[in-house]
Amino acid sequence: ILWNFKGGNHNVVESSGKHSCEMKEDPTAFQSLTNPPTGNFTLEITAEKDTITYMCSVGSHCSAGMWGVIYVGGTEPPTFVKPTPSNKANKDNDNNASENEMNNTGKVAGIVIGSIFGFAMISAIGFLLVKRCRSKQRTVPTAEGIKRVVDNTDQATKDTHKAKLENV
C-alpha cells in the first residue's frame, strides 16, 4: 500500500481497531514520519487475510475523518461508523498548533495591523485637512478686509501730511 502526502502536516499510523482514533500499542505497528521527506509511505502486506486499520495522528485529523480500513484477502467490509475522538492519538502532537489555529493567528495579526494602518491614515488625512482649513482662514483676504487696510493706509498718509504742515 502506498500513501502519497500532498501538503500540510500529515502522517499514517496503525490504529487500535475499526473506527478508532487511538494508535495501536504494539511494537510491530506501522507508523510514518509526519511529512516524510520523500512525500510517500509504503506498507508491505504479507498476510493473505487481514483487516488493517490506520489513521492520521496529527492534531484532530482522525476525528475529522482521516482514517481508514484495509481489507486483505476478500474480507467483507462492514457498515462504517464515524470514529470517536481520542486524546491518545494526539499525545505526540500536544505542543503543535493545528492548521486552523495557525491560520487564525495570521488572520488576527492581519486585522490588527490593518486596523492600526487604517487609523494612522485617517488621522494623517484629518490632520492635513484641519491644517489646510485653518491656513485658509488666516490668509484669504476679504473685500471688507482689503477696504479697511486701504482706508487705514490713506488715513495714515493724511495724518503724516497734516503733521508736516503743522510743523512748518
Residue frames as a rotation matrix with the C-alpha (Angstrom) as fourth column:
ILE 1
0.595 0.804 0.000 0.00
0.804 -0.595 0.000 0.00
0.000 0.000 -1.000 0.00
LEU 2
-0.564 -0.780 0.270 1.39
0.791 -0.605 -0.096 3.45
0.238 0.160 0.958 -0.93
TRP 3
0.557 0.643 -0.526 0.34
0.742 -0.670 -0.035 6.71
-0.375 -0.371 -0.850 0.75
ASN 4
-0.308 -0.581 0.754 1.21
0.792 -0.595 -0.135 9.97
0.527 0.555 0.643 -1.04
PHE 5
0.091 0.262 -0.961 1.36
0.797 -0.598 -0.088 13.11
-0.598 -0.757 -0.263 1.12
LYS 6
-0.038 0.008 0.999 0.38
0.892 -0.451 0.037 16.19
0.451 0.892 0.010 -0.91
GLY 7
-0.451 -0.198 0.870 0.96
-0.033 -0.971 -0.238 19.03
0.892 -0.136 0.431 1.58
GLY 8
0.509 0.587 0.630 0.01
-0.621 -0.256 0.741 20.02
0.596 -0.768 0.234 5.09
ASN 9
-0.558 -0.650 0.516 1.10
-0.826 0.374 -0.423 18.16
0.082 -0.662 -0.745 8.22
HIS 10
0.640 0.758 -0.124 0.05
-0.751 0.652 0.104 14.51
0.160 0.026 0.987 7.89
ASN 11
-0.663 -0.739 0.116 1.22
-0.746 0.665 -0.029 11.02
-0.056 -0.106 -0.993 8.74
VAL 12
0.357 0.749 -0.558 -0.20
-0.625 0.636 0.453 7.50
0.694 0.187 0.695 8.76
VAL 13
-0.701 -0.508 0.500 -0.16
-0.710 0.432 -0.556 5.22
0.066 -0.745 -0.664 11.81
GLU 14
-0.554 0.506 -0.661 -1.77
0.207 0.853 0.479 1.89
0.806 0.128 -0.578 12.58
SER 15
-0.239 0.562 0.792 -4.83
-0.847 -0.519 0.113 2.39
0.475 -0.644 0.600 14.78
SER 16
-0.800 -0.151 0.581 -6.07
-0.530 0.632 -0.565 0.09
-0.282 -0.760 -0.586 17.53
GLY 17
-0.590 0.613 0.526 -9.15
0.550 0.781 -0.295 -1.04
-0.591 0.115 -0.798 15.64
LYS 18
-0.411 0.545 0.731 -12.06
0.769 -0.224 0.599 -0.17
0.490 0.808 -0.327 13.39
HIS 19
0.484 0.688 0.541 -13.48
0.393 -0.724 0.567 3.31
0.782 -0.062 -0.621 13.98
SER 20
0.650 -0.303 -0.697 -10.71
0.709 -0.088 0.700 4.12
-0.273 -0.949 0.157 16.49
CYS 21
0.717 -0.478 0.507 -8.58
-0.097 -0.789 -0.607 7.24
0.690 0.386 -0.612 16.73
GLU 22
0.701 -0.544 0.461 -6.13
-0.533 0.028 0.845 5.55
-0.473 -0.839 -0.270 19.10
MET 23
0.059 -0.770 -0.635 -2.70
-0.915 0.212 -0.342 4.38
0.399 0.601 -0.693 17.99
LYS 24
0.824 0.155 -0.545 -2.12
-0.048 0.978 0.204 0.65
0.565 -0.142 0.813 18.21
GLU 25
0.421 -0.680 0.600 0.12
-0.898 -0.220 0.381 -0.09
-0.126 -0.699 -0.703 21.20
ASP 26
0.868 -0.226 0.443 2.23
0.263 0.964 -0.025 -2.79
-0.421 0.138 0.896 19.60
PRO 27
0.062 -0.935 -0.350 5.96
-0.171 -0.355 0.919 -2.59
-0.983 0.003 -0.181 18.81
THR 28
-0.628 -0.296 0.720 5.27
0.573 0.450 0.685 -4.03
-0.527 0.843 -0.113 15.33
ALA 29
0.497 0.866 -0.057 2.61
0.629 -0.405 -0.664 -1.41
-0.598 0.294 -0.746 14.49
PHE 30
-0.202 -0.566 0.799 3.47
0.954 -0.297 0.031 0.73
0.220 0.769 0.601 11.46
GLN 31
0.628 0.324 -0.707 3.95
0.487 -0.873 0.032 4.48
-0.607 -0.364 -0.706 11.65
SER 32
0.299 -0.515 0.804 5.22
0.814 -0.302 -0.497 7.01
0.499 0.802 0.328 9.12
LEU 33
-0.712 -0.514 -0.478 7.03
0.656 -0.730 -0.193 10.24
-0.250 -0.451 0.857 9.82
THR 34
0.470 0.769 -0.434 4.96
0.467 -0.634 -0.617 13.41
-0.749 0.087 -0.657 9.74
ASN 35
0.854 -0.093 -0.512 5.59
-0.462 -0.591 -0.662 14.83
-0.241 0.802 -0.547 6.25
PRO 36
0.510 -0.701 0.498 8.05
0.490 0.713 0.502 12.14
-0.707 -0.012 0.707 5.12
PRO 37
-0.208 -0.699 -0.684 10.99
-0.228 -0.646 0.729 13.57
-0.951 0.307 -0.025 3.12
THR 38
-0.939 -0.147 0.311 10.01
0.234 0.390 0.891 11.57
-0.252 0.909 -0.332 0.02
GLY 39
-0.549 0.816 -0.182 6.34
-0.833 -0.552 0.040 12.54
-0.068 0.173 0.983 0.36
ASN 40
0.176 0.570 -0.802 5.42
-0.568 0.725 0.390 8.83
0.804 0.387 0.452 0.39
PHE 41
-0.368 -0.265 0.891 4.98
-0.849 0.488 -0.205 5.98
-0.380 -0.832 -0.404 2.85
THR 42
-0.089 0.261 -0.961 4.81
-0.673 0.696 0.251 2.34
0.735 0.669 0.114 1.77
LEU 43
-0.071 0.138 0.988 3.36
-0.844 0.520 -0.133 -0.56
-0.532 -0.843 0.079 3.76
GLU 44
-0.574 -0.150 -0.805 4.07
-0.619 0.723 0.307 -4.09
0.536 0.674 -0.508 2.57
ILE 45
0.252 0.746 0.617 1.27
-0.932 0.359 -0.053 -6.53
-0.261 -0.561 0.785 3.39
THR 46
-0.716 -0.592 -0.370 2.34
-0.658 0.750 0.073 -10.15
0.235 0.296 -0.926 3.72
ALA 47
-0.612 0.558 0.560 -0.80
-0.172 0.598 -0.783 -11.65
-0.772 -0.576 -0.270 5.27
GLU 48
-0.924 0.331 0.193 -3.25
0.315 0.371 0.874 -13.46
0.217 0.868 -0.447 2.98
LYS 49
0.127 0.982 0.136 -6.27
0.526 -0.183 0.830 -12.39
0.841 -0.034 -0.540 5.01
ASP 50
-0.574 -0.369 -0.731 -6.27
0.815 -0.342 -0.467 -9.46
-0.078 -0.864 0.498 7.40
THR 51
0.649 0.657 0.384 -8.00
0.630 -0.747 0.213 -6.25
0.427 0.103 -0.898 8.42
ILE 52
-0.456 -0.855 -0.248 -5.63
0.886 -0.408 -0.222 -3.29
0.089 -0.321 0.943 8.81
THR 53
0.729 0.684 -0.018 -6.81
0.678 -0.718 0.161 -0.03
0.097 -0.130 -0.987 10.36
TYR 54
-0.447 -0.893 0.050 -4.96
0.888 -0.450 -0.098 3.26
0.110 0.000 0.994 10.05
MET 55
0.751 0.638 -0.172 -5.34
0.656 -0.751 0.079 6.99
-0.079 -0.173 -0.982 10.76
CYS 56
-0.024 -0.692 0.722 -3.59
0.297 -0.694 -0.656 10.36
0.955 0.198 0.222 10.68
SER 57
0.225 0.076 -0.971 -2.45
0.961 0.148 0.234 11.15
0.161 -0.986 -0.040 14.24
VAL 58
-0.826 -0.517 0.226 -1.72
0.492 -0.856 -0.158 14.85
0.275 -0.019 0.961 13.60
GLY 59
-0.851 0.474 0.227 -3.99
-0.519 -0.827 -0.215 17.21
0.085 -0.301 0.950 15.55
SER 60
-0.245 0.865 0.438 -7.67
-0.381 0.330 -0.864 16.33
-0.891 -0.379 0.249 15.21
HIS 61
-0.538 -0.029 -0.843 -7.30
-0.843 0.028 0.537 14.91
0.008 0.999 -0.039 11.69
CYS 62
-0.970 0.163 -0.179 -8.52
0.151 0.985 0.078 11.41
0.189 0.049 -0.981 12.64
SER 63
-0.470 0.846 -0.251 -11.70
0.528 0.041 -0.849 12.66
-0.708 -0.531 -0.466 14.29
ALA 64
-0.121 0.391 -0.913 -12.25
-0.595 -0.764 -0.249 14.85
-0.795 0.513 0.325 11.21
GLY 65
0.808 0.588 0.024 -12.30
-0.371 0.541 -0.755 11.71
-0.457 0.601 0.656 9.03
MET 66
0.255 -0.786 -0.563 -8.66
-0.867 0.071 -0.493 10.95
0.427 0.614 -0.664 8.16
TRP 67
-0.333 -0.279 0.900 -8.75
-0.639 0.769 0.002 7.24
-0.693 -0.575 -0.435 8.93
GLY 68
0.164 0.432 -0.887 -9.39
-0.946 0.325 -0.017 4.04
0.281 0.842 0.462 7.06
VAL 69
0.261 -0.010 0.965 -9.57
-0.434 0.892 0.127 0.26
-0.862 -0.452 0.229 6.93
ILE 70
-0.276 -0.380 -0.883 -7.78
-0.946 0.269 0.180 -2.08
0.169 0.885 -0.434 4.52
TYR 71
0.551 0.481 0.682 -9.43
-0.534 0.831 -0.154 -5.46
-0.641 -0.279 0.715 3.97
VAL 72
-0.403 -0.781 -0.477 -6.94
-0.909 0.283 0.305 -8.05
-0.103 0.557 -0.824 2.71
GLY 73
-0.989 -0.144 -0.029 -8.00
-0.147 0.970 0.193 -11.31
0.000 0.195 -0.981 1.08
GLY 74
-0.552 0.825 -0.122 -11.70
0.089 0.204 0.975 -10.79
0.829 0.527 -0.186 0.48
THR 75
-0.749 0.317 -0.581 -12.79
0.626 0.053 -0.778 -9.85
-0.216 -0.947 -0.238 3.98
GLU 76
0.030 0.864 0.503 -16.30
0.842 -0.293 0.453 -8.38
0.539 0.410 -0.736 3.81
PRO 77
-0.870 -0.325 0.370 -16.42
0.123 -0.871 -0.475 -4.70
0.477 -0.368 0.798 4.74
PRO 78
-0.313 0.776 -0.548 -18.92
0.933 0.143 -0.330 -3.86
-0.177 -0.615 -0.769 7.49
THR 79
0.576 0.549 0.606 -21.04
0.576 -0.798 0.176 -0.70
0.580 0.247 -0.776 7.73
PHE 80
-0.497 -0.866 0.054 -18.88
0.614 -0.395 -0.683 2.23
0.613 -0.306 0.728 8.87
VAL 81
0.732 0.567 -0.378 -19.49
0.669 -0.493 0.557 4.41
0.129 -0.660 -0.740 11.89
LYS 82
0.510 -0.555 0.657 -17.73
-0.188 -0.817 -0.545 7.74
0.839 0.154 -0.521 12.43
PRO 83
-0.135 -0.648 -0.750 -14.80
0.681 0.489 -0.545 7.26
0.720 -0.584 0.375 14.87
THR 84
0.900 0.370 -0.229 -14.87
0.406 -0.527 0.747 8.76
0.155 -0.765 -0.625 18.32
PRO 85
0.451 -0.770 0.451 -12.15
-0.364 -0.620 -0.695 11.32
0.815 0.150 -0.560 19.13
SER 86
0.797 -0.296 -0.526 -9.36
0.591 0.557 0.583 10.35
0.121 -0.776 0.619 21.48
ASN 87
0.840 -0.540 0.043 -6.56
-0.531 -0.806 0.261 12.24
-0.106 -0.243 -0.964 23.17
LYS 88
0.470 -0.690 0.550 -4.20
0.143 0.674 0.724 9.27
-0.871 -0.262 0.416 22.93
ALA 89
0.495 -0.253 0.831 -3.60
0.867 0.206 -0.454 9.82
-0.057 0.945 0.322 19.22
ASN 90
0.742 -0.136 0.656 -2.57
0.128 -0.932 -0.338 13.39
0.658 0.335 -0.675 19.91
LYS 91
0.877 -0.351 -0.327 -0.06
0.351 0.004 0.936 12.73
-0.327 -0.936 0.126 22.69
ASP 92
-0.108 -0.973 0.202 2.95
0.903 -0.011 0.429 13.41
-0.415 0.229 0.880 20.43
ASN 93
-0.398 0.013 0.918 1.33
0.712 -0.627 0.317 16.48
0.579 0.779 0.240 18.89
ASP 94
0.422 0.619 -0.663 0.17
0.903 -0.356 0.242 18.36
-0.086 -0.700 -0.709 22.01
ASN 95
-0.094 -0.559 -0.824 2.81
0.440 -0.765 0.469 21.06
-0.893 -0.319 0.318 21.51
ASN 96
-0.905 -0.223 0.362 1.99
0.414 -0.264 0.871 21.59
-0.099 0.938 0.331 17.82
ALA 97
-0.409 0.786 -0.464 -0.71
-0.416 -0.613 -0.671 24.09
-0.812 -0.081 0.578 16.85
SER 98
0.039 0.509 0.860 -3.33
0.674 0.622 -0.399 22.82
-0.738 0.595 -0.319 14.46
GLU 99
-0.658 -0.278 0.700 -3.53
0.745 -0.376 0.551 24.30
0.110 0.884 0.455 10.96
ASN 100
0.314 0.862 0.398 -6.72
0.693 -0.495 0.524 26.20
0.649 0.111 -0.753 11.89
GLU 101
0.691 -0.112 -0.715 -5.07
0.590 -0.483 0.647 27.78
-0.418 -0.868 -0.267 14.94
MET 102
-0.428 -0.901 -0.074 -2.11
0.629 -0.356 0.691 28.92
-0.649 0.249 0.719 12.82
ASN 103
-0.471 0.320 0.822 -4.45
0.743 -0.359 0.565 30.30
0.476 0.877 -0.069 10.15
ASN 104
0.643 0.759 -0.099 -6.49
0.675 -0.502 0.541 32.17
0.361 -0.415 -0.835 12.77
THR 105
0.250 -0.643 -0.724 -3.32
0.655 -0.438 0.616 33.69
-0.713 -0.628 0.311 14.21
GLY 106
-0.741 -0.544 0.393 -2.42
0.640 -0.396 0.659 35.10
-0.203 0.740 0.641 10.81
LYS 107
-0.056 0.817 0.574 -5.91
0.723 -0.363 0.588 36.46
0.689 0.448 -0.570 10.33
VAL 108
0.731 0.321 -0.602 -5.90
0.675 -0.471 0.568 38.18
-0.101 -0.821 -0.561 13.71
ALA 109
-0.182 -0.881 -0.436 -2.45
0.618 -0.448 0.647 39.68
-0.765 -0.152 0.626 13.09
GLY 110
-0.694 -0.040 0.719 -3.60
0.687 -0.336 0.645 40.94
0.216 0.941 0.261 9.69
ILE 111
0.369 0.909 0.194 -6.71
0.725 -0.412 0.552 42.52
0.582 -0.063 -0.811 11.17
VAL 112
0.591 -0.193 -0.783 -4.74
0.635 -0.487 0.600 44.26
-0.497 -0.852 -0.165 13.94
ILE 113
-0.508 -0.858 -0.081 -2.02
0.579 -0.409 0.705 45.56
-0.638 0.311 0.705 11.61
GLY 114
-0.507 0.398 0.764 -4.59
0.724 -0.284 0.628 46.67
0.467 0.872 -0.144 9.04
SER 115
0.594 0.776 -0.212 -6.63
0.752 -0.442 0.488 48.47
0.285 -0.450 -0.846 11.69
ILE 116
0.253 -0.593 -0.765 -3.59
0.570 -0.547 0.613 50.33
-0.781 -0.591 0.199 13.02
PHE 117
-0.759 -0.548 0.350 -2.53
0.580 -0.325 0.747 51.33
-0.296 0.771 0.565 9.49
GLY 118
-0.149 0.805 0.574 -6.08
0.785 -0.257 0.564 52.45
0.602 0.534 -0.593 8.64
PHE 119
0.692 0.383 -0.612 -6.34
0.706 -0.534 0.464 54.54
-0.150 -0.754 -0.640 11.81
ALA 120
-0.179 -0.855 -0.486 -2.96
0.531 -0.500 0.684 56.16
-0.828 -0.135 0.544 11.08
MET 121
-0.748 -0.073 0.660 -4.00
0.652 -0.265 0.710 57.03
0.123 0.961 0.246 7.52
ILE 122
0.283 0.929 0.238 -7.35
0.773 -0.367 0.517 58.51
0.568 0.038 -0.822 8.61
SER 123
0.556 -0.146 -0.818 -5.59
0.646 -0.542 0.537 60.53
-0.522 -0.827 -0.207 11.35
ALA 124
-0.547 -0.834 -0.071 -3.00
0.557 -0.425 0.713 61.89
-0.625 0.351 0.697 8.89
ILE 125
-0.525 0.435 0.732 -5.67
0.688 -0.290 0.666 62.88
0.502 0.853 -0.147 6.36
GLY 126
0.575 0.774 -0.265 -7.75
0.766 -0.396 0.506 64.54
0.287 -0.494 -0.821 9.11
PHE 127
0.177 -0.615 -0.769 -4.71
0.633 -0.527 0.567 66.46
-0.754 -0.587 0.296 10.38
LEU 128
-0.793 -0.524 0.311 -3.89
0.554 -0.408 0.725 67.75
-0.253 0.748 0.614 6.88
LEU 129
-0.153 0.821 0.550 -7.49
0.742 -0.273 0.613 68.82
0.653 0.502 -0.567 6.24
VAL 130
0.685 0.370 -0.628 -7.73
0.717 -0.495 0.490 70.72
-0.130 -0.786 -0.604 9.54
LYS 131
-0.201 -0.858 -0.472 -4.37
0.570 -0.494 0.657 72.39
-0.797 -0.137 0.588 8.86
ARG 132
-0.735 -0.044 0.677 -5.49
0.658 -0.288 0.696 73.39
0.164 0.957 0.241 5.37
CYS 133
0.294 0.935 0.201 -8.78
0.774 -0.356 0.524 74.87
0.561 0.001 -0.828 6.62
ARG 134
0.588 -0.113 -0.801 -7.05
0.640 -0.541 0.546 76.88
-0.495 -0.834 -0.246 9.35
SER 135
-0.524 -0.843 -0.124 -4.41
0.557 -0.449 0.699 78.25
-0.645 0.298 0.704 6.97
LYS 136
-0.467 0.446 0.763 -7.12
0.724 -0.303 0.620 79.34
0.508 0.842 -0.182 4.51
GLN 137
0.602 0.741 -0.297 -8.93
0.770 -0.440 0.463 81.17
0.212 -0.507 -0.835 7.31
ARG 138
0.312 -0.572 -0.759 -5.80
0.527 -0.560 0.639 83.17
-0.790 -0.600 0.127 8.15
THR 139
-0.610 -0.788 -0.086 -4.53
0.322 -0.346 0.881 84.02
-0.724 0.510 0.464 4.67
VAL 140
-0.389 0.512 0.766 -7.59
0.893 0.005 0.450 84.55
0.226 0.859 -0.459 2.50
PRO 141
-0.927 0.044 -0.373 -8.35
0.091 -0.937 -0.337 88.33
-0.364 -0.346 0.865 2.38
THR 142
-0.018 0.971 0.240 -11.93
0.933 0.102 -0.344 89.51
-0.359 0.218 -0.908 2.07
ALA 143
-0.051 0.077 0.996 -13.14
0.675 -0.732 0.091 92.62
0.736 0.677 -0.015 0.23
GLU 144
0.885 0.433 0.173 -14.04
0.149 -0.614 0.775 94.24
0.442 -0.660 -0.608 3.54
GLY 145
0.618 -0.727 -0.298 -10.59
0.555 0.136 0.820 93.50
-0.556 -0.673 0.488 4.97
ILE 146
-0.250 -0.705 0.664 -8.85
0.966 -0.226 0.124 94.97
0.062 0.672 0.738 1.92
LYS 147
0.319 0.457 0.831 -11.00
0.418 -0.854 0.309 98.14
0.850 0.249 -0.463 2.13
ARG 148
0.975 0.044 -0.218 -10.13
0.221 -0.291 0.931 98.52
-0.022 -0.956 -0.294 5.82
VAL 149
0.175 -0.984 -0.040 -6.39
0.816 0.122 0.566 98.23
-0.552 -0.132 0.824 5.07
VAL 150
-0.274 -0.231 0.934 -6.64
0.835 -0.539 0.111 100.77
0.478 0.810 0.340 2.23
ASP 151
0.655 0.597 0.464 -8.67
0.264 -0.756 0.600 103.20
0.709 -0.270 -0.652 4.39
ASN 152
0.838 -0.391 -0.380 -6.17
0.388 -0.062 0.920 102.91
-0.383 -0.918 0.100 7.25
THR 153
-0.144 -0.931 0.337 -3.25
0.943 -0.026 0.332 103.50
-0.300 0.365 0.881 4.87
ASP 154
-0.036 0.216 0.976 -4.94
0.628 -0.755 0.190 106.56
0.777 0.620 -0.109 3.36
GLN 155
0.908 0.414 0.068 -5.72
0.189 -0.549 0.814 107.94
0.374 -0.726 -0.577 6.83
ALA 156
0.504 -0.798 -0.331 -2.12
0.650 0.098 0.753 107.40
-0.568 -0.595 0.568 7.96
THR 157
-0.325 -0.604 0.728 -0.86
0.932 -0.333 0.140 109.25
0.158 0.724 0.672 4.86
LYS 158
0.344 0.544 0.765 -3.23
0.367 -0.828 0.424 112.17
0.864 0.135 -0.485 5.54
ASP 159
0.956 0.009 -0.294 -2.15
0.289 -0.216 0.933 112.32
-0.055 -0.976 -0.209 9.17
THR 160
0.092 -0.996 -0.009 1.52
0.889 0.078 0.452 112.39
-0.449 -0.049 0.892 8.16
HIS 161
-0.303 -0.150 0.941 0.93
0.742 -0.656 0.135 115.26
0.598 0.740 0.310 5.69
LYS 162
0.683 0.643 0.347 -1.11
0.248 -0.651 0.717 117.16
0.687 -0.404 -0.604 8.28
ALA 163
0.754 -0.463 -0.465 1.65
0.532 0.015 0.847 116.76
-0.385 -0.886 0.258 10.86
LYS 164
-0.255 -0.891 0.375 4.27
0.957 -0.178 0.228 118.05
-0.136 0.417 0.899 8.40
LEU 165
-0.019 0.324 0.946 2.17
0.514 -0.808 0.287 121.11
0.857 0.492 -0.152 7.59
GLU 166
0.911 0.409 -0.055 1.70
0.238 -0.412 0.879 121.94
0.336 -0.814 -0.473 11.25
ASN 167
0.483 -0.806 -0.341 5.42
0.693 0.115 0.711 121.73
-0.534 -0.580 0.615 11.95
VAL 168
-0.078 -0.545 0.835 6.32
0.936 -0.328 -0.126 124.12
0.343 0.771 0.536 9.19
